[in-house]
Amino acid sequence: MRIRGRSFLGLIALVAKRDYVRTVRRRGFLVGTLMLPLGIGVFMLLSTILPGAASPGMGTGFPVGSPDATGQVVLLANESELELEQPASPLRFELLTREDGLQRLRAGTAEEFYVIPQGYPDDPTVLRIGEPSSGFDVAALQRQAAQQQGLTLLLQATLLDDAAVPPELAERIVAPYTLQTETMAGQPGPAGPSIASFLVPFAFTMLFVISIFITSGYLLQSVTEEKENRVVEILLSSVPALPLMAGKILGLGAAGLTQVIFWVISALAALSLLGNGGGLDGVSIAPITIVLGLVYFALGYLGYGAIFSAVGALAPGSREAQQYAGFFGFFAVVPVIFSSLFVSDIGSPIVTILALFPFTTPAAMLLILTLAPEIPWALVLASVVSLGAFTALATVASARVFRATLLLYGVRPSAGAIAGAIFARS
């Protein structure tokens, strides 16, 4: 099929290239693309620098000049009759008197120290002496939790040694087992899920939701601007409505996808610079899951792009278009709202409905693919067919609505007029 000297696909490619190049050259697009990774980079840099920029000894909870300034030294005053036995622990304990500990607190070279009182172990109370921190100090809570875990190991090893328990048995009591997972066939099994394995799918889902709203802004701005300044009338004199709208959806969707790819590459680069995978070493995502995720990303872009294009054509102005788009964009967030249900009962009927409902399919399936123990191929096939059919129908309907409302400036078409345009009755 050829239209005005160009094939149908050629017209779509021409419009897509035009809108993509126009969008990526905009100053707002460039600033928005760079601001997110730069902002995250600055935040990470400040979080790394600020603790070390405090006064000597402050922020670490450990004495100045300690051999390990990363928070591995615990100040401990032992007033009991026990002879402390250093356990196999990443923490190092520095013994001092209560007076020395108080002097270091007053000098600001430590933030807390621990006291094993004279009545221990008959009285199991252990004192932590230090000034309370102002506000909710996450770093202080993490530091104190690590210190108390190490102190527990220290006292366990000391009490076992005091009771003349053989060292091998004492070691086994302190660390009674190591866990290894095995399948029914006797093969080594995967380790249990880590926190990162739950956070990664949510991060990608939120990234999709953010990209949807960003893309909607480009689509709405392009459609409403060209409609208000009547440039679209010139375009439609050369390009029919369907390839025009399909090209806009592809071009502007590709612009939004460009931002997402840049953000993902920046995030991976930042994690590699942090070392140890940024805490993602235990996360394993199969290649087929990545491929299916890209399919849902692409179909989700096209489906929402068609809806937002129709909204831009129907709205009398850009302000109304943003309001209408926010209503449809809310559906993309619904799976995130039900995220606890995806984690606790991924086979729930609500999860299945969200996976098959086109507006929620992309985000829901991104969660399912990364949380399900095995890929639910039947649900994948049904959701792809549902989302693909919706995308195709929405694109055709968007083109018809755009063509029918071309000359309506500042006027809201009635529901009957919209239905007539969609079903080509007018």
N, C-alpha and C positions, 0 to 999 in steps of 0.2 A: 504494500500500500504506500503510495507516494502522495504527498500533499504539498502543493505550491513548489514543486521542484525538489523537495526533500522528503525522505521517508518519515514515517510516523516516529520511529525511534530516533532518527536524526534530529527532528524538531525537539524531542524531549532532551536529548543530549545538549543541543544548542542552548536551550533555556536553562538547563541545570548548570552548565559551565558559566553562563552569564551571571546567574544569581550567586553561585559559589564564589567567583572571583570578586564580585561587588562586595560580598559580605566579609570575606577574609581580609580585604584591604581596608575595611573601616577601622578607624582608630579605636572605637569602643570594643570591637572584637579583639583586637590585638591586646588592649589593656586588660580585658576580661580574661583572656587566655593566659596571660603572664601573671596576673595578680594572685591567683589562687596558689600556684606552686611557690611564688616568691613569698607570699604571706606565710605559708607553711614552713618554708625554709627559714624565714626570720624568726618565727615562733620557736622552731627547734634550736636555732642558734642561741636565742635568748635563754631558753630553758637549760642549755648547756653552760652558758657563760655566767649567768646570774648567780648560781650557787657558789662558783669559784670566785666571784667578784665581791663576796661579802667579806667582812672583817676576818682576821685570822682566827681559825677555829670555828667560826660561826657557820651554820648550815650543814656541817658534817657531823657534829655531835662527838668529835674525837679530838684528842689533844693536838696542838700544833707540832709539826715536825714528825708526826707518826709515820712509820715506814709505808703505810698504805692509806692514802688520803681518800679512798673511794668509799669509806664507811665500813671497814672490816675490823675495826678495833673497838672493843667494849671496855669501858672503865668499870672496875669492880672492886669494892671494898669488902673483904672477907673478915667478919668479926666472929665467926663461928669457930668450933674446934676442928672442923674438917680440913684436910689437906686436899686442895682442889686438884682434880685430874683433868688435864687438857684433853678434850675429845677430838675426834676427826671432824673438824668443822671448818668452814671457810672463814669464820670469825677468829680473831685473836684477842685474848683477854689480857688487859693490863691491870695488875693489882696495885692498889694504892690505899691509903687510909681515908677515912671519912673526911678528915680535915683537909687533906689534899684535894679531894673531890670538890668540896665546897669552895676551896680557894680557886680552883679552875673555873667553876661556875661564875664566881664573882669577876674573874679576869676575862670572861667571855671566850675562853679557849675550849670549852665543852658545853654541851647543852643538857646533858644528863649523865648520871652515873648510878650504878646499882650497888646495894648494900645487902649482904647476907648477914642477918643479925645474929647475936650471940646465942639465942635460943634455937637456932636451926639445927637439926630437922624436926625437933619436937614441935616447934612453932614454924609452920611452912611459909610464913610471910617473908617476902623479899621486897625491899624498898627500891623504888625508882625515884631519885631525887633530882629535881630540875624545875625550872620555871615553865608553866604551861604556855604553849604557843598560842598566838592570837589567830583567830579564824580557823578555817579548816585546812590544815597543812598536810597535804597528801604525802609529801616527801618525808615529813617527820613520822607519820603513821607507818610508812613502809620501813623506815629505818628502825623504829622501835619494834616492829613485828619481827624483823630479822634478828635483832639483838636478843629478844626474848626467846626465839626459837633456839639460838645458839646457847643461851643461858640454861635452857631446859636440858640440852644435850650435856652440858658441862656438869650440872648437878646430878643427872642420871649416872654418868660415868663415875663421878666422885662417890656417890652412895653405893654403887655396886662394888667399887674398889674397897670402900670402907667395910663392906660386908664380906670381904674375902671371896667374892665371886670370881672364878677363873676368867682371865682376860677374853678368851674366845667366847665364853658364854655371855660375858658382859657386853661384848660387841654385838652378839646376836640379839640380846634383849633390847639394846638401844636401837638397833636397826634389824627388826625381826625378819624381814623378807625383802626380796626384790621381785617386782611383778614382770612377768613375761606372758604375752598373749599368743595363743595357739589356736588354729582352726580344728574342726572335727577330723580332718584328714591328717592331723599331726604337723601341718606346715606352720611356719611362723606367721602370726597374724598381725594386723596393723595395730599400732598403739592406740590408746583411747583418744577421743577428741580433745583438742586443746582449745583454749579460749580463742586463739587466732582462727581456728577452723570454723568457729561460729561468727566471728567478726568479719571475715573476708566476704562471705556472701552478702551480708548486710551492707558492707562498704560498696560492693559493686551494684547492689540494688539502689542504694542512695545515689550513687554516681549516675545511674540510669535516670532516676527521678529528676536530679538536678539538670542533666542534659536535656531532658524533655522540656522542662520549663525554659531553659535557655533557647532551645530551638523554636519553641512556640513564640518567644519574643521576636526572633528573626522573621519567622513566617508572618506573624501578625503585622509587624512593621512594614514588611515588603508589600503585602497585599493591600493593607489600608492606605499606605502612602501612594501606591500606584493607582488605587481606586480614587482617592481624593484629588490627586493632581491630574487625573484622566490620562495618564500615560498608558494605562491598561487598554484604553480604547485603540491606541495606535498599535499596541502589541497584538490585540485580537484581530486587527485587520490583516496581520501577516501569519499569525499562529492560532489555530483553533484552540478552544477552551481546554480540551482534555490534555493534549500534550503540553500546553502552557502550565496548567496546574501540576501535572505529573513532573515536569521539569523543575518547577519551583520546589516541590516537596523533596525531590532528590538532591537538588543543589543546596538548599538550605539545611536539609538533614545532614548532608555530607559536611557542611561547615560546622554544625554542632558536633558531629562525630570526630572531626579534626581536633576540636578542643578536648574531647574526652581522651583521645589517643595521646595527645600531648600531656595531659594530666597524669595518665597511667604511666607513661614512660618516665615522667618526672618523679612520680612516687616510687617506682622501682629503682630508679637511680639513687634516690635519697635513702631507701632501705639498704641498698648495697653499700653506700658510704657509711651507714651506721654500723655495719658489720653484723655478722651472725644472722643475716637475713632479716634484720629488724624484728626478730621474734616470730618469723614466718617459716622457720626451718621445718616445723612439723606439719606444715600445710602442703597437701598434695592434691592437685587438681588434674584430672585425666584430660588428655588432649580432646577427646570427643566432647567432654563437658565444655571446654573452651569454644569449640566449633559451634555447638548448640547455643551457647550463650551469645555468640556473635549473631547467630540467626535471629534470636529473639530481640537482640538489640536493634538489628536492621529492620525487622518487621514492626517492632514497636515504634521506631522512628517514623516509618512510612505511615503507619496507622494514625498516630497522633498528629503527624504532619498534615494528613488529609483533613482531619477534624479541625485543626487550627486554621487551615486555609479556608475552609467553609465558614468558620466563625468570623475570620477577617472579611470575607465577602458579605456576610449578613449584617455585621455590626455597622451602625451609622457612623461610628468614629473610632479612633484608636483606644480611647478610654473604655468605651463599652466593650470593645473587643478583648481587652485585657481581663475585664470582669467575667465575661463569658468563658474565656479560656481557663481562668482559674477554677471554674466549676468542673470542667472536664479534666483538668490536670489533677484534681483531687483524687480521681480514681487511681492514678499511678501510685499514690501514697498508701492506698488501702492495704496492700499486702504487708507493708512495713508496720502498719498499725496492728495487724494480726500476726506479727513475727513470732510471738511467744507460742502461738498455736502451731506454726510451722515447726518449731523446735520440739514441742512436746508431743504432737500427734500429727505427723505429716500425712497420714492417711485419712484425715478428717474430711467429711463431705464439704465443709466450708472451704478447705484448701483446694479440693477438686473444682469447686465452683469458681473460685478465684482464678484457677489455672485455665479454665475454659472460657471465662468471660473476657472478650477481647480487650476491654479497657484495662483489666488487671492482669492479663496473661503474661506480658513481658516480665514484670517485677516478680510475680508469683512463681513463674517457671525458673527464673534465676535463683530464687531461694530453694526451690525443690531440687534443682540439678546439683546444688552444692551440699544440701543437707541430707538428701535421700541416700540410704546405703547402696542402692542400685538404681540405675537410670530407669524410670518408669516409661518404657517405650510406647505403650499404648496411650498414655496421657500425653507424651511428647507429640505423637502423631496427631492426636485429636486437637491438641492446642495449636499446633502449627497450621493445620487445615482451617481451624476457626479463625485464627489471627490473620492468615493469608487471605481468606475469603473476605473478611471484614476490611482489610486494607485495600483490596481491589475495589470492592463496592464503595467504600468511603472516598476513594480517589475519583471514581466516576461521578458519584453524587456531588462531591465538592466542585468538580468542573461544571456540572449542570447548574448548581446553585450560583456559582460565580458568573456564568453566562447570563442567567436570568436576572440577577441583581446588579448587573453592570451599570445601569443608568439610574439606580436608586441612590441618591445622595442625601444623607441625613434622614432617611426614612427606614423604619423597621418593617420588613415584609411580614405579612400575616403567616400563620401556620399553614393555611391552605395554599398560599403562594409558594411556600417553601416545599411542601409536599408535591405540589404540581411541578415544580422545577426538578425535584429529584426523580419523579416518575415520568418526566418528559411529557407532561400534559399541557405545557404552555410554551 
